[in-house]
Amino acid sequence: MKELYVGRETVYRVMYDSMARAVFTMPVDVQARFAELISAEKNEAARHSLELTLTNCVGMNQQGNLLLCPDTGAPTFYVRIGDNVSIEDGFSTLQEECRRAMTDMTMDGKLRPNLVHPITRQNTGTNTGYFMPHIDLTFDHSISHMDMVAVPISGGSETSGTFYRMMSPVDGKKGILRFILDCVKTSTFAGRTCPPNVVGIGIGGTADVCMRLAKQAAVLRPIGRRHPDSDIAEFEKEVLELIGSLGIGPMGRGGDTGALDVHVEYAATHVAGLPVAYNAQCQLGRRGAMRISEEGEVSFVELPDWDLAR
């Protein structure tokens, strides 16, 4: 396996460009799913709402220079690195260049300054602060490149679309379904999470692992891609159909449209518990993926190749 050396300036450029891609360009799988929903939607007002979103985000944004949403979120990066990869000045460079890139993007007017001190509410003005931007780093022996997915985590998703519950094993599948439907009802009321959402469900692990799985399921897996475990894949389809039967519609105003998709990830868990987490990402499904190949070439990736079960 060829050694891949990634320079500091390359890290900076990839973080800047991937986040710019996320906030300015609707992913191709989201566009395709919108087209499906538009053709299937029988409610005229709901269909018009979907068409308007697609027109505003794609039809009137051919150059990719208009923000998909004024809320440019909390900058978050998912980085996957092969064993052959080294970074100039070590892996701490990722955090240092991430802070520099997000500060510059904010100063350039491409990101709204969203991050504040949780107690004083003082805004840093740079989209940086303690533990933020967040970088989730994964080492993967099966690849010989470096992947980066930038995700602007929106306020609606975090404040209205994130839930966790430690259930009893006796609650089983029916209990999980009841919890999910309760979350859907709460998160889509008055359009809080800008439905139709990409719904991520985490099952198992510990509390922190469960929440992490739900978030990653929502933001990393392309729409339409099913879990490799056939039982989980069937469960995803069942939940997607159930949400579609609720009459939520775009922005929660009624219609046949339920969710963009439902992605479930699971982990082995302690025999005494059944942790379940729910995370809903808004209908724009924003993400920007880039790859640094083994040869050092940098390119955008339309659909992230991110198998959480590796």
N, C-alpha and C positions, 0 to 999 in steps of 0.2 A: 504494500500500500504506500503510495507516494505521500511524502510529508507536505502538509499545507500550512504555510506561514501567512498569517493575516495581519497586515499592518494596522497601526492605530488609525490612520486616515481612512482606510477602507471600512473599519468598524463604524466610524463616525458617519461616513457617507451612506452605508447600508441602513443604519438606524434612522437617519434623516429621511432618506428616500422611501423606505418601507412605511414609515408613519405617514408621509405625505400621500403615498398611494392609498393608504387606509382611509384617510379623511376626505380624499378627493374623488376616488374611483370606486363605483359599486362592483363587487366581485361578480365574475361571469356566472357562477352557479346561482347567485341570488337573482341576477337578471333572468336567468332561465326559469327559475321557480316562480317569479312574478308573472312571466308569460303564461305558465301553466295555470296559475290561480286566476288570472284575468279570463282565460278561456273557459274556466269551469264555474266562475262566479255568476249566479243567477240574479242576485240583487243589483239593480242598476246603479244605485248610489255607491255601493261597495265596489263594484267593478270600476266605476269612474274614479274612485279614490286610489285604487291600485294603479290605474292607467296614469293618473296624474303624478304619482310618486315616480313611476318609471320614466315618464317624460321629463320631469324636473331633474332627476338624478343622472339620466343617460341621454335622452334626446336633446336636452338643452345644455348638456355638459360634455359635448363631443371632445373638447380639448382637455378635459379633466382638470380645469382650473377653478371650479366652483365647489365650495364645501358641500358635502352631502347633508350635513346637519350643523347648525351653529354650535351645538354642544360637541366639542372635539374630545370630550372624555378625559379619563385618567390614563396617561400613556403607559402601556404594558407591553412587554416584549417576551416572546417565547423563542428560546434559542436552543437548537439541537446541533451537537458537535460530535464529529467522528473522533476516534482515538488518535488519528494522525494529525490533528489540528493543533497548532500552537498560535498564540496571539502575542503581538509585540508588547513587552513589559508585563506579560502575564494576564490572567483572566480578569483581574481587577480593572483592566482597560475597558471591559464591557460596560461597567457601571460608570466609569469616568467619562467615556465618550458618549454614553447615553444621556447623561446630564448635560453635556455640552450641546449635543444635537437637539435635545428638547428645549433648552434655553434659546438656542438660535432660531428654532422653528417658531417659538413664541414671539421673539423679537421681530421675526420676519412677517408676523401677522398670519401665520398658517395654523396656529393653535390658539384657542382662547385660554387665558390663564385661569385654570380651574382648581388648582391645588391650594388648600388653605390649612392653617394650623387648626386641629380639631377643637381646641378649647378657646383660643383667642379669636379664631376665624380670620387671622391675618393672612392675606394672600402673598405667596412668595413672588408672584409675578413672572415666574420662569417655568412653571409646571414641574418643579423639582422640590424636594424636601426630604425629611427623614423617611428612609425606606422606599422612596419614590423618585423616579419611575421604577416600577417593579420589573425585575428580570427573572424569568423562570428558566433555569438552565438544565438541560438534559444531555448526558453523554450517551452516545449510541455507537456501539462497536460495529454495527452493520452498515454504516455509511462512511464515506471518505470525503465528505464535504461539510459545509456549515450552512444550516438553514436558520432563517430569522423570520418570525411572524410578528408584525406590529398590530396591536389591537387597541383602539381608543375605547375604553370601558365607559359607557355613557352613564349619566346620572340616573336616568330612569331605570336602567337595568340594575344598578346597585341599590337604589333606595326603595324600589318597588318590586323588583324581580328576583330577589335573592332570599332563599329560605332554607332552613335546616331543621331536621327533627330526628331525635333518637327514638326509634320505634322498638317495639318488642318483636322478637322473632315470630311470635304467634300472630302478629298482624298480617304477615305474609304479603302476597301479591295484591290482595284486595285492599289492605291497609295502605300500601304504597300508592295504588291508583287513587284512593280517596285523598291522600295527602297531595298528590300532584294536581288533582282537579281543584282542590281548595286553593292551591297556589295560583293556578290559572285564573280562577275567579277573582282573587284578590289583586293579582298583578295587572290584569287587563281592565279592571274597572276604570271607567273614564279615560281609557287609553294611556294609563300610566307608563307602561313599558313600550308604547308605540307598536302594538300588534299589527300584523301577524309576526310573532317572535320566532327566533331560533331557540328552542327549549333544550337545555342541557340538564340531564339527570345523573347524579352520582349516587351509587348504592354501594355500601360496604366500606371497608377500611376503618380508619379512625375519623373523628370529627373533621380534622383538618384535611385529611386525604379525601374524604367524601366531598367536601366543599370544592377542593381543587379539581377533582374529576368533573364535577358538574360544570364549572366554569370552562375548563378546557374542552369538554364535549360540545359546549355551545359555540365557542369561538374558533376552534381549530379544525374540526371535521367538516369537510365540504358537504353541502346540502345534497341529499340523495344517496350518500354513501352509508351503507348499513354496517352494523357491528359484525365482526367475524364470527362471534358466537351466535349460532342460529336461534337459540332461545331468546337472547337479548334483542336480536334483530326483529323477531316477531313481536316482542314487547314494545319496541319502538313504533312499529306500524300500528299496533293496537292503541297506544296512547295518542298517536297522531290522528287516528280516526276518531277517537273520543273527543279530542279537542275540537276537531272539525265539526262535530255534531252539536256543539254548544251555541252556535249562532253568534259568535263574538264579532267577527268581521273586522275590517281595517279600522284601527284606532278604537276598537271596542264599540263601534256604532252599529253593529249588526251586519249579518251577511253569512254566506256559506264558508268564507275563508276562516280557517282556524289558526294554524301555525305554519311557518315556513318549513319547519321540520322538527323532529324530536330525535335527539342523540342521547343514548344511555351509555355510561361507562360504569364498570364495577370493579371492586377489589375484594379480596378475601377479608373477612371480618371476624371479630371475636364471637364465639358461640353465644354469648349472652346478649348481644345487641343486634340491631338492624338500623344503622344510620342511613338516612336518605337526605339528599340535598337537591335543590331546584335552582336553576339559574336561567333567566330569560334575557336574551339579547334582542335589541330592537330590529325592526324589519329591514334595516339597511345592511345588516350582517357585515359590518365594516371590519376589514383586515387587509393588511398588505404583506405579501410574502416575497422574500428574496433569498437567493442561494449564492454562495461562494463555492464554485466547483473545485475539484481536486487540482485543476490547472490554474486556479486563482481567478477564473472568470466570474464576473458578477452579473446576475440577471434576475428579472422578476419571475415569479412562479404564480401561475393562475390559480392552481388548486394545491394547497399544502399537502405534502405526503407525510402525514403525522399519525402514526399508529400508537395510541396511548398504551396499548397492551405489550409493547416491545419490552 
